[in-house]
Amino acid sequence: MQHYYQFTKSQLVAVIFCTVLGSVCVSADEAKITDLDKNQDGLISIKESVADPNLLAIFGSIDKDLDGFISKNELEEFAKIAKQMKVASIE
């Protein structure tokens, strides 16, 4: 039995990215934000994301409001979608 899924662009990026790396690669925990948030404003800027090449590669897919920053909520939402898509891609 074949399953067909309809993905948004962001979801497709998440599926491809996580399939290639073999795991959910973006962790939404406080440590991730704290490590990258050098100016301690609670957001990860594109400039700050350079320290994590995996995050930098998908920055545009995570930054849903296109303000040039990744918030904790955006990171959590992306990690949730990536995890769901990884599970769906195995079934």
C-alpha positions as CSV (number, residue, x, y, z in Angstrom):
1,M,0.0,0.0,0.0
2,Q,1.4,3.3,-1.0
3,H,1.0,6.5,0.9
4,Y,0.9,9.9,-0.8
5,Y,1.5,13.1,1.2
6,Q,1.0,16.6,0.2
7,F,3.7,18.9,1.7
8,T,4.2,22.6,1.9
9,K,7.6,23.9,0.8
10,S,8.7,24.2,4.4
11,Q,7.6,20.6,5.2
12,L,9.3,19.3,2.2
13,V,12.5,21.0,3.2
14,A,12.2,19.5,6.6
15,V,11.6,16.0,5.2
16,I,14.6,16.2,2.9
17,F,16.9,17.8,5.4
18,C,16.1,15.4,8.2
19,T,16.2,12.4,5.9
20,V,19.7,13.3,4.7
21,L,21.0,13.8,8.2
22,G,19.1,10.9,9.6
23,S,17.5,12.7,12.6
24,V,15.5,15.8,13.6
25,C,18.4,18.2,13.3
26,V,16.9,21.3,15.0
27,S,16.3,21.1,18.7
28,A,14.0,23.8,20.1
29,D,15.4,23.6,23.6
30,E,16.6,26.6,25.5
31,A,20.2,25.5,25.1
32,K,20.1,25.8,21.3
33,I,18.7,29.3,21.5
34,T,21.0,30.4,24.3
35,D,24.1,29.0,22.5
36,L,23.4,30.9,19.3
37,D,21.7,34.0,20.7
38,K,24.9,36.0,21.2
39,N,23.1,39.4,21.9
40,Q,20.7,37.7,24.3
41,D,17.5,39.1,22.7
42,G,15.7,35.8,22.7
43,L,16.0,35.5,18.9
44,I,18.4,33.9,16.5
45,S,19.4,36.3,13.7
46,I,20.7,35.1,10.3
47,K,24.1,36.4,11.4
48,E,24.0,34.4,14.6
49,S,22.8,31.3,12.7
50,V,26.1,31.2,10.8
51,A,27.6,29.4,13.9
52,D,25.3,26.4,13.0
53,P,25.6,25.4,9.3
54,N,22.6,23.1,9.6
55,L,20.4,25.9,10.9
56,L,21.7,28.4,8.4
57,A,20.9,26.1,5.5
58,I,17.2,26.1,6.4
59,F,16.9,29.5,8.1
60,G,14.4,30.7,5.5
61,S,12.1,27.7,6.1
62,I,12.0,28.2,9.8
63,D,11.6,32.0,9.8
64,K,7.9,31.9,9.1
65,D,7.1,35.7,9.6
66,L,10.2,36.6,7.4
67,D,11.4,39.1,9.9
68,G,15.0,37.9,9.7
69,F,14.9,36.2,13.1
70,I,14.0,32.8,14.4
71,S,12.0,32.8,17.6
72,K,11.7,29.9,20.0
73,N,8.1,29.4,18.7
74,E,9.3,29.2,15.1
75,L,12.0,26.8,16.0
76,E,9.6,24.6,18.0
77,E,7.1,24.5,15.2
78,F,9.7,23.6,12.6
79,A,11.1,20.8,14.9
80,K,7.5,19.5,15.4
81,I,6.9,19.4,11.6
82,A,10.2,17.9,10.9
83,K,9.6,15.1,13.4
84,Q,6.1,14.4,12.0
85,M,7.4,14.3,8.5
86,K,10.3,12.0,9.4
87,V,7.9,9.6,11.0
88,A,5.5,9.9,8.0
89,S,8.4,9.2,5.6
90,I,9.2,5.9,7.3
91,E,5.6,4.5,7.1
